């Protein structure tokens, strides 16, 4: 059996999915080799049909999960960054910690296709850690399976 990484719901510590470790390793490799200024993770429904090299469409403002007609600056995603604040350990500068924190945040949204996006132009999003990525290029696509 291949090695997995447990992604937990932040406020209950319940495991919401087990990702194959190679996905985390591939995201790290993309981060290290990335020529874009920003890297983000986005979760999509299975029928979204985006592929590597595609430009992800801009997202729509969706307060409380109810989509409106208001288009955002770009594709909403959770930023992958080395810096994450941990209230217990203090400030942490570590890409592995950053990837796991981004995965934990993005897996709170519905969907079964994980996209890794790159862009040079972003604005802050509405949710914690969220960025809106203008003309975001799809750098990787992974199928994910959720627990229970």
TIVO-2410 file (N, C-alpha, C; in nm, 3 decimals):
# residues 148
REC num residu      c1      c2      c3 atome chaine
REC   1      X   0.084  -0.118   0.000     N      A
REC   1      X   0.000   0.000   0.000    CA      A
REC   1      X   0.088   0.124   0.000     C      A
REC   2      X   0.050   0.225  -0.079     N      A
REC   2      X   0.132   0.344  -0.087    CA      A
REC   2      X   0.112   0.433   0.035     C      A
REC   3      X   0.213   0.511   0.064     N      A
REC   3      X   0.210   0.600   0.179    CA      A
REC   3      X   0.110   0.712   0.154     C      A
REC   4      X   0.033   0.750   0.259     N      A
REC   4      X  -0.066   0.856   0.245    CA      A
REC   4      X  -0.043   0.965   0.349     C      A
REC   5      X  -0.106   1.079   0.325     N      A
REC   5      X  -0.102   1.192   0.417    CA      A
REC   5      X  -0.246   1.223   0.455     C      A
REC   6      X  -0.274   1.228   0.585     N      A
REC   6      X  -0.409   1.258   0.633    CA      A
REC   6      X  -0.431   1.409   0.630     C      A
REC   7      X  -0.539   1.450   0.563     N      A
REC   7      X  -0.579   1.590   0.562    CA      A
REC   7      X  -0.699   1.600   0.656     C      A
REC   8      X  -0.685   1.686   0.758     N      A
REC   8      X  -0.788   1.694   0.861    CA      A
REC   8      X  -0.867   1.824   0.851     C      A
REC   9      X  -0.992   1.815   0.895     N      A
REC   9      X  -1.077   1.932   0.905    CA      A
REC   9      X  -1.019   2.017   1.018     C      A
REC  10      X  -0.995   2.145   0.992     N      A
REC  10      X  -0.922   2.228   1.087    CA      A
REC  10      X  -0.990   2.243   1.222     C      A
REC  11      X  -1.121   2.254   1.225     N      A
REC  11      X  -1.188   2.284   1.352    CA      A
REC  11      X  -1.236   2.160   1.427     C      A
REC  12      X  -1.230   2.040   1.367     N      A
REC  12      X  -1.270   1.919   1.439    CA      A
REC  12      X  -1.158   1.815   1.447     C      A
REC  13      X  -1.055   1.834   1.367     N      A
REC  13      X  -0.944   1.739   1.359    CA      A
REC  13      X  -0.986   1.605   1.299     C      A
REC  14      X  -1.105   1.601   1.236     N      A
REC  14      X  -1.153   1.480   1.170    CA      A
REC  14      X  -1.084   1.466   1.035     C      A
REC  15      X  -1.039   1.345   1.002     N      A
REC  15      X  -0.975   1.320   0.872    CA      A
REC  15      X  -1.081   1.331   0.763     C      A
REC  16      X  -1.058   1.421   0.666     N      A
REC  16      X  -1.155   1.436   0.556    CA      A
REC  16      X  -1.107   1.369   0.428     C      A
REC  17      X  -0.977   1.343   0.419     N      A
REC  17      X  -0.927   1.263   0.307    CA      A
REC  17      X  -0.785   1.216   0.335     C      A
REC  18      X  -0.749   1.111   0.267     N      A
REC  18      X  -0.612   1.058   0.270    CA      A
REC  18      X  -0.556   1.078   0.130     C      A
REC  19      X  -0.457   1.164   0.118     N      A
REC  19      X  -0.395   1.186  -0.013    CA      A
REC  19      X  -0.270   1.102  -0.027     C      A
REC  20      X  -0.249   1.043  -0.143     N      A
REC  20      X  -0.122   0.974  -0.166    CA      A
REC  20      X  -0.006   1.073  -0.146     C      A
REC  21      X   0.098   1.030  -0.078     N      A
REC  21      X   0.211   1.119  -0.049    CA      A
REC  21      X   0.273   1.175  -0.177     C      A
REC  22      X   0.262   1.103  -0.287     N      A
REC  22      X   0.323   1.153  -0.411    CA      A
REC  22      X   0.259   1.285  -0.455     C      A
REC  23      X   0.132   1.310  -0.418     N      A
REC  23      X   0.068   1.437  -0.454    CA      A
REC  23      X   0.138   1.552  -0.380     C      A
REC  24      X   0.163   1.534  -0.251     N      A
REC  24      X   0.235   1.636  -0.174    CA      A
REC  24      X   0.374   1.656  -0.232     C      A
REC  25      X   0.442   1.547  -0.265     N      A
REC  25      X   0.576   1.555  -0.324    CA      A
REC  25      X   0.574   1.629  -0.458     C      A
REC  26      X   0.472   1.600  -0.541     N      A
REC  26      X   0.463   1.668  -0.671    CA      A
REC  26      X   0.433   1.816  -0.654     C      A
REC  27      X   0.348   1.852  -0.557     N      A
REC  27      X   0.320   1.994  -0.532    CA      A
REC  27      X   0.449   2.064  -0.487     C      A
REC  28      X   0.527   1.999  -0.400     N      A
REC  28      X   0.655   2.056  -0.357    CA      A
REC  28      X   0.747   2.079  -0.477     C      A
REC  29      X   0.755   1.981  -0.567     N      A
REC  29      X   0.839   1.996  -0.686    CA      A
REC  29      X   0.793   2.110  -0.775     C      A
REC  30      X   0.661   2.122  -0.792     N      A
REC  30      X   0.607   2.232  -0.872    CA      A
REC  30      X   0.642   2.365  -0.807     C      A
REC  31      X   0.627   2.373  -0.674     N      A
REC  31      X   0.659   2.495  -0.601    CA      A
REC  31      X   0.807   2.533  -0.621     C      A
REC  32      X   0.894   2.434  -0.608     N      A
REC  32      X   1.038   2.461  -0.619    CA      A
REC  32      X   1.079   2.502  -0.759     C      A
REC  33      X   1.011   2.451  -0.863     N      A
REC  33      X   1.046   2.480  -1.002    CA      A
REC  33      X   0.960   2.588  -1.065     C      A
REC  34      X   0.865   2.642  -0.988     N      A
REC  34      X   0.765   2.733  -1.043    CA      A
REC  34      X   0.827   2.865  -1.091     C      A
REC  35      X   0.786   2.909  -1.209     N      A
REC  35      X   0.831   3.038  -1.261    CA      A
REC  35      X   0.727   3.147  -1.237     C      A
REC  36      X   0.611   3.108  -1.183     N      A
REC  36      X   0.508   3.206  -1.150    CA      A
REC  36      X   0.537   3.266  -1.013     C      A
REC  37      X   0.486   3.388  -0.990     N      A
REC  37      X   0.504   3.452  -0.860    CA      A
REC  37      X   0.416   3.390  -0.752     C      A
REC  38      X   0.305   3.329  -0.792     N      A
REC  38      X   0.211   3.272  -0.695    CA      A
REC  38      X   0.168   3.133  -0.737     C      A
REC  39      X   0.151   3.047  -0.637     N      A
REC  39      X   0.103   2.912  -0.659    CA      A
REC  39      X  -0.020   2.893  -0.571     C      A
REC  40      X  -0.125   2.832  -0.627     N      A
REC  40      X  -0.247   2.812  -0.550    CA      A
REC  40      X  -0.306   2.675  -0.574     C      A
REC  41      X  -0.388   2.630  -0.479     N      A
REC  41      X  -0.461   2.504  -0.490    CA      A
REC  41      X  -0.609   2.535  -0.499     C      A
REC  42      X  -0.677   2.466  -0.588     N      A
REC  42      X  -0.821   2.484  -0.607    CA      A
REC  42      X  -0.885   2.346  -0.619     C      A
REC  43      X  -1.002   2.330  -0.560     N      A
REC  43      X  -1.075   2.205  -0.572    CA      A
REC  43      X  -1.195   2.228  -0.665     C      A
REC  44      X  -1.218   2.134  -0.754     N      A
REC  44      X  -1.323   2.147  -0.855    CA      A
REC  44      X  -1.409   2.020  -0.856     C      A
REC  45      X  -1.531   2.031  -0.908     N      A
REC  45      X  -1.610   1.909  -0.929    CA      A
REC  45      X  -1.546   1.826  -1.039     C      A
REC  46      X  -1.574   1.698  -1.040     N      A
REC  46      X  -1.514   1.606  -1.136    CA      A
REC  46      X  -1.541   1.648  -1.281     C      A
REC  47      X  -1.654   1.711  -1.306     N      A
REC  47      X  -1.689   1.747  -1.445    CA      A
REC  47      X  -1.630   1.880  -1.491     C      A
REC  48      X  -1.542   1.941  -1.413     N      A
REC  48      X  -1.483   2.069  -1.451    CA      A
REC  48      X  -1.396   2.058  -1.576     C      A
REC  49      X  -1.335   1.944  -1.599     N      A
REC  49      X  -1.261   1.912  -1.721    CA      A
REC  49      X  -1.149   2.011  -1.756     C      A
REC  50      X  -1.076   2.058  -1.657     N      A
REC  50      X  -0.957   2.139  -1.685    CA      A
REC  50      X  -0.836   2.046  -1.692     C      A
REC  51      X  -0.742   2.081  -1.780     N      A
REC  51      X  -0.623   1.999  -1.800    CA      A
REC  51      X  -0.499   2.086  -1.783     C      A
REC  52      X  -0.385   2.022  -1.765     N      A
REC  52      X  -0.258   2.095  -1.755    CA      A
REC  52      X  -0.241   2.182  -1.879     C      A
REC  53      X  -0.206   2.308  -1.855     N      A
REC  53      X  -0.186   2.404  -1.963    CA      A
REC  53      X  -0.307   2.493  -1.987     C      A
REC  54      X  -0.425   2.452  -1.938     N      A
REC  54      X  -0.546   2.535  -1.952    CA      A
REC  54      X  -0.535   2.659  -1.862     C      A
REC  55      X  -0.611   2.761  -1.895     N      A
REC  55      X  -0.625   2.878  -1.810    CA      A
REC  55      X  -0.756   2.862  -1.732     C      A
REC  56      X  -0.746   2.864  -1.601     N      A
REC  56      X  -0.863   2.846  -1.517    CA      A
REC  56      X  -0.951   2.971  -1.526     C      A
REC  57      X  -1.082   2.952  -1.544     N      A
REC  57      X  -1.171   3.068  -1.553    CA      A
REC  57      X  -1.184   3.138  -1.418     C      A
REC  58      X  -1.222   3.263  -1.423     N      A
REC  58      X  -1.246   3.339  -1.299    CA      A
REC  58      X  -1.362   3.276  -1.224     C      A
REC  59      X  -1.353   3.279  -1.092     N      A
REC  59      X  -1.458   3.227  -1.006    CA      A
REC  59      X  -1.566   3.333  -0.988     C      A
REC  60      X  -1.676   3.292  -0.926     N      A
REC  60      X  -1.785   3.382  -0.896    CA      A
REC  60      X  -1.799   3.398  -0.745     C      A
REC  61      X  -1.837   3.517  -0.704     N      A
REC  61      X  -1.861   3.545  -0.563    CA      A
REC  61      X  -1.973   3.454  -0.514     C      A
REC  62      X  -1.946   3.381  -0.404     N      A
REC  62      X  -2.043   3.283  -0.354    CA      A
REC  62      X  -2.056   3.292  -0.203     C      A
REC  63      X  -2.124   3.396  -0.152     N      A
REC  63      X  -2.140   3.405  -0.007    CA      A
REC  63      X  -2.227   3.291   0.045     C      A
REC  64      X  -2.182   3.228   0.151     N      A
REC  64      X  -2.255   3.116   0.212    CA      A
REC  64      X  -2.288   3.005   0.113     C      A
REC  65      X  -2.201   2.986   0.012     N      A
REC  65      X  -2.218   2.878  -0.084    CA      A
REC  65      X  -2.319   2.905  -0.194     C      A
REC  66      X  -2.378   3.024  -0.195     N      A
REC  66      X  -2.477   3.059  -0.298    CA      A
REC  66      X  -2.410   3.147  -0.404     C      A
REC  67      X  -2.386   3.090  -0.521     N      A
REC  67      X  -2.315   3.161  -0.628    CA      A
REC  67      X  -2.399   3.278  -0.681     C      A
REC  68      X  -2.332   3.392  -0.699     N      A
REC  68      X  -2.396   3.510  -0.756    CA      A
REC  68      X  -2.347   3.529  -0.900     C      A
REC  69      X  -2.391   3.634  -0.965     N      A
REC  69      X  -2.346   3.666  -1.101    CA      A
REC  69      X  -2.218   3.751  -1.100     C      A
REC  70      X  -2.169   3.785  -0.980     N      A
REC  70      X  -2.051   3.870  -0.968    CA      A
REC  70      X  -1.923   3.788  -0.987     C      A
REC  71      X  -1.851   3.817  -1.097     N      A
REC  71      X  -1.728   3.745  -1.125    CA      A
REC  71      X  -1.613   3.807  -1.047     C      A
REC  72      X  -1.526   3.722  -0.994     N      A
REC  72      X  -1.410   3.768  -0.919    CA      A
REC  72      X  -1.296   3.807  -1.013     C      A
REC  73      X  -1.190   3.861  -0.956     N      A
REC  73      X  -1.072   3.903  -1.032    CA      A
REC  73      X  -1.009   3.787  -1.108     C      A
REC  74      X  -1.016   3.669  -1.051     N      A
REC  74      X  -0.957   3.550  -1.113    CA      A
REC  74      X  -1.009   3.424  -1.048     C      A
REC  75      X  -0.940   3.313  -1.072     N      A
REC  75      X  -0.978   3.185  -1.014    CA      A
REC  75      X  -0.945   3.186  -0.864     C      A
REC  76      X  -1.044   3.157  -0.781     N      A
REC  76      X  -1.022   3.151  -0.637    CA      A
REC  76      X  -0.941   3.026  -0.604     C      A
REC  77      X  -0.840   3.044  -0.520     N      A
REC  77      X  -0.754   2.933  -0.480    CA      A
REC  77      X  -0.696   2.962  -0.341     C      A
REC  78      X  -0.640   2.860  -0.279     N      A
REC  78      X  -0.569   2.877  -0.152    CA      A
REC  78      X  -0.421   2.885  -0.185     C      A
REC  79      X  -0.357   2.991  -0.137     N      A
REC  79      X  -0.216   3.013  -0.170    CA      A
REC  79      X  -0.126   2.908  -0.104     C      A
REC  80      X  -0.030   2.860  -0.181     N      A
REC  80      X   0.076   2.773  -0.130    CA      A
REC  80      X   0.196   2.863  -0.104     C      A
REC  81      X   0.238   2.868   0.021     N      A
REC  81      X   0.345   2.959   0.059    CA      A
REC  81      X   0.428   2.895   0.170     C      A
REC  82      X   0.552   2.935   0.179     N      A
REC  82      X   0.638   2.882   0.285    CA      A
REC  82      X   0.598   2.935   0.422     C      A
REC  83      X   0.545   3.055   0.429     N      A
REC  83      X   0.514   3.115   0.558    CA      A
REC  83      X   0.373   3.080   0.603     C      A
REC  84      X   0.362   3.023   0.717     N      A
REC  84      X   0.234   2.998   0.781    CA      A
REC  84      X   0.252   3.029   0.929     C      A
REC  85      X   0.154   3.096   0.989     N      A
REC  85      X   0.162   3.124   1.131    CA      A
REC  85      X   0.096   3.012   1.210     C      A
REC  86      X   0.169   2.957   1.301     N      A
REC  86      X   0.119   2.853   1.391    CA      A
REC  86      X   0.118   2.913   1.531     C      A
REC  87      X   0.000   2.929   1.594     N      A
REC  87      X  -0.005   2.996   1.725    CA      A
REC  87      X   0.071   2.922   1.835     C      A
REC  88      X   0.094   2.793   1.818     N      A
REC  88      X   0.167   2.718   1.919    CA      A
REC  88      X   0.318   2.724   1.893     C      A
REC  89      X   0.359   2.695   1.768     N      A
REC  89      X   0.502   2.692   1.736    CA      A
REC  89      X   0.556   2.831   1.700     C      A
REC  90      X   0.467   2.927   1.678     N      A
REC  90      X   0.511   3.059   1.633    CA      A
REC  90      X   0.521   3.057   1.481     C      A
REC  91      X   0.588   3.155   1.425     N      A
REC  91      X   0.600   3.163   1.280    CA      A
REC  91      X   0.680   3.046   1.227     C      A
REC  92      X   0.634   2.991   1.114     N      A
REC  92      X   0.699   2.874   1.054    CA      A
REC  92      X   0.732   2.906   0.908     C      A
REC  93      X   0.855   2.885   0.868     N      A
REC  93      X   0.896   2.901   0.730    CA      A
REC  93      X   0.936   2.764   0.677     C      A
REC  94      X   0.840   2.695   0.619     N      A
REC  94      X   0.865   2.559   0.575    CA      A
REC  94      X   0.765   2.526   0.466     C      A
REC  95      X   0.812   2.485   0.349     N      A
REC  95      X   0.722   2.459   0.238    CA      A
REC  95      X   0.632   2.339   0.265     C      A
REC  96      X   0.682   2.235   0.330     N      A
REC  96      X   0.597   2.120   0.360    CA      A
REC  96      X   0.480   2.160   0.451     C      A
REC  97      X   0.508   2.240   0.551     N      A
REC  97      X   0.403   2.291   0.638    CA      A
REC  97      X   0.305   2.376   0.557     C      A
REC  98      X   0.357   2.460   0.468     N      A
REC  98      X   0.273   2.545   0.384    CA      A
REC  98      X   0.183   2.465   0.291     C      A
REC  99      X   0.236   2.358   0.232     N      A
REC  99      X   0.157   2.273   0.142    CA      A
REC  99      X   0.045   2.205   0.221     C      A
REC 100      X   0.078   2.149   0.337     N      A
REC 100      X  -0.023   2.080   0.418    CA      A
REC 100      X  -0.130   2.178   0.467     C      A
REC 101      X  -0.090   2.299   0.505     N      A
REC 101      X  -0.188   2.400   0.548    CA      A
REC 101      X  -0.279   2.438   0.432     C      A
REC 102      X  -0.224   2.453   0.312     N      A
REC 102      X  -0.306   2.486   0.195    CA      A
REC 102      X  -0.400   2.371   0.159     C      A
REC 103      X  -0.351   2.248   0.167     N      A
REC 103      X  -0.437   2.132   0.140    CA      A
REC 103      X  -0.550   2.123   0.241     C      A
REC 104      X  -0.518   2.147   0.367     N      A
REC 104      X  -0.621   2.143   0.470    CA      A
REC 104      X  -0.728   2.248   0.442     C      A
REC 105      X  -0.687   2.368   0.401     N      A
REC 105      X  -0.783   2.476   0.373    CA      A
REC 105      X  -0.865   2.446   0.248     C      A
REC 106      X  -0.802   2.400   0.140     N      A
REC 106      X  -0.874   2.379   0.014    CA      A
REC 106      X  -0.970   2.261   0.022     C      A
REC 107      X  -0.937   2.161   0.103     N      A
REC 107      X  -1.024   2.044   0.112    CA      A
REC 107      X  -1.151   2.071   0.193     C      A
REC 108      X  -1.165   2.191   0.247     N      A
REC 108      X  -1.289   2.230   0.314    CA      A
REC 108      X  -1.400   2.256   0.211     C      A
REC 109      X  -1.359   2.279   0.086     N      A
REC 109      X  -1.454   2.307  -0.022    CA      A
REC 109      X  -1.495   2.176  -0.089     C      A
REC 110      X  -1.610   2.178  -0.155     N      A
REC 110      X  -1.659   2.060  -0.225    CA      A
REC 110      X  -1.584   2.038  -0.355     C      A
REC 111      X  -1.565   1.912  -0.391     N      A
REC 111      X  -1.501   1.878  -0.517    CA      A
REC 111      X  -1.416   1.754  -0.505     C      A
REC 112      X  -1.375   1.701  -0.618     N      A
REC 112      X  -1.293   1.580  -0.617    CA      A
REC 112      X  -1.174   1.589  -0.711     C      A
REC 113      X  -1.152   1.707  -0.770     N      A
REC 113      X  -1.036   1.729  -0.856    CA      A
REC 113      X  -0.955   1.844  -0.798     C      A
REC 114      X  -0.831   1.815  -0.763     N      A
REC 114      X  -0.741   1.915  -0.706    CA      A
REC 114      X  -0.657   1.974  -0.818     C      A
REC 115      X  -0.663   2.107  -0.832     N      A
REC 115      X  -0.583   2.177  -0.933    CA      A
REC 115      X  -0.469   2.252  -0.865     C      A
REC 116      X  -0.352   2.249  -0.926     N      A
REC 116      X  -0.241   2.333  -0.885    CA      A
REC 116      X  -0.233   2.442  -0.991     C      A
REC 117      X  -0.246   2.568  -0.948     N      A
REC 117      X  -0.250   2.681  -1.039    CA      A
REC 117      X  -0.130   2.774  -1.018     C      A
REC 118      X  -0.084   2.835  -1.127     N      A
REC 118      X   0.022   2.934  -1.120    CA      A
REC 118      X  -0.021   3.063  -1.185     C      A
REC 119      X   0.018   3.176  -1.126     N      A
REC 119      X  -0.016   3.307  -1.181    CA      A
REC 119      X   0.081   3.412  -1.129     C      A
REC 120      X   0.096   3.518  -1.205     N      A
REC 120      X   0.179   3.630  -1.161    CA      A
REC 120      X   0.095   3.743  -1.103     C      A
REC 121      X  -0.036   3.738  -1.124     N      A
REC 121      X  -0.125   3.846  -1.081    CA      A
REC 121      X  -0.232   3.790  -0.987     C      A
REC 122      X  -0.237   3.842  -0.865     N      A
REC 122      X  -0.338   3.796  -0.769    CA      A
REC 122      X  -0.393   3.913  -0.690     C      A
REC 123      X  -0.510   3.890  -0.635     N      A
REC 123      X  -0.570   3.978  -0.535    CA      A
REC 123      X  -0.608   3.891  -0.416     C      A
REC 124      X  -0.623   3.953  -0.300     N      A
REC 124      X  -0.668   3.879  -0.182    CA      A
REC 124      X  -0.811   3.833  -0.202     C      A
REC 125      X  -0.841   3.714  -0.156     N      A
REC 125      X  -0.977   3.662  -0.163    CA      A
REC 125      X  -1.055   3.693  -0.038     C      A
REC 126      X  -1.175   3.640  -0.029     N      A
REC 126      X  -1.263   3.665   0.085    CA      A
REC 126      X  -1.236   3.573   0.203     C      A
REC 127      X  -1.189   3.452   0.177     N      A
REC 127      X  -1.164   3.356   0.284    CA      A
REC 127      X  -1.018   3.362   0.329     C      A
REC 128      X  -0.992   3.311   0.447     N      A
REC 128      X  -0.855   3.310   0.500    CA      A
REC 128      X  -0.766   3.227   0.409     C      A
REC 129      X  -0.654   3.284   0.367     N      A
REC 129      X  -0.558   3.215   0.281    CA      A
REC 129      X  -0.596   3.213   0.134     C      A
REC 130      X  -0.713   3.268   0.100     N      A
REC 130      X  -0.761   3.263  -0.038    CA      A
REC 130      X  -0.700   3.377  -0.120     C      A
REC 131      X  -0.666   3.343  -0.243     N      A
REC 131      X  -0.623   3.443  -0.340    CA      A
REC 131      X  -0.707   3.425  -0.466     C      A
REC 132      X  -0.724   3.533  -0.541     N      A
REC 132      X  -0.792   3.529  -0.670    CA      A
REC 132      X  -0.683   3.545  -0.775     C      A
REC 133      X  -0.663   3.441  -0.857     N      A
REC 133      X  -0.550   3.432  -0.949    CA      A
REC 133      X  -0.594   3.467  -1.092     C      A
REC 134      X  -0.543   3.578  -1.143     N      A
REC 134      X  -0.576   3.624  -1.279    CA      A
REC 134      X  -0.501   3.539  -1.380     C      A
REC 135      X  -0.572   3.491  -1.483     N      A
REC 135      X  -0.512   3.411  -1.591    CA      A
REC 135      X  -0.428   3.296  -1.535     C      A
REC 136      X  -0.483   3.226  -1.438     N      A
REC 136      X  -0.410   3.117  -1.370    CA      A
REC 136      X  -0.396   2.996  -1.462     C      A
REC 137      X  -0.274   2.951  -1.479     N      A
REC 137      X  -0.246   2.833  -1.561    CA      A
REC 137      X  -0.253   2.708  -1.475     C      A
REC 138      X  -0.319   2.605  -1.526     N      A
REC 138      X  -0.326   2.476  -1.456    CA      A
REC 138      X  -0.191   2.406  -1.473     C      A
REC 139      X  -0.125   2.380  -1.361     N      A
REC 139      X   0.008   2.317  -1.362    CA      A
REC 139      X   0.001   2.168  -1.331     C      A
REC 140      X  -0.104   2.126  -1.261     N      A
REC 140      X  -0.122   1.983  -1.229    CA      A
REC 140      X  -0.268   1.960  -1.194     C      A
REC 141      X  -0.313   1.836  -1.217     N      A
REC 141      X  -0.450   1.794  -1.187    CA      A
REC 141      X  -0.442   1.660  -1.115     C      A
REC 142      X  -0.509   1.650  -1.000     N      A
REC 142      X  -0.510   1.526  -0.923    CA      A
REC 142      X  -0.654   1.490  -0.885     C      A
REC 143      X  -0.689   1.363  -0.897     N      A
REC 143      X  -0.816   1.312  -0.845    CA      A
REC 143      X  -0.798   1.287  -0.697     C      A
REC 144      X  -0.895   1.330  -0.615     N      A
REC 144      X  -0.888   1.306  -0.472    CA      A
REC 144      X  -1.013   1.233  -0.424     C      A
REC 145      X  -0.996   1.150  -0.324     N      A
REC 145      X  -1.107   1.074  -0.268    CA      A
REC 145      X  -1.123   1.118  -0.123     C      A
REC 146      X  -1.245   1.149  -0.088     N      A
REC 146      X  -1.274   1.195   0.048    CA      A
REC 146      X  -1.315   1.078   0.137     C      A
REC 147      X  -1.293   1.096   0.266     N      A
REC 147      X  -1.333   0.996   0.367    CA      A
REC 147      X  -1.483   0.998   0.382     C      A
REC 148      X  -1.539   0.884   0.419     N      A
REC 148      X  -1.678   0.868   0.457    CA      A
REC 148      X  -1.773   0.939   0.373     C      A
***
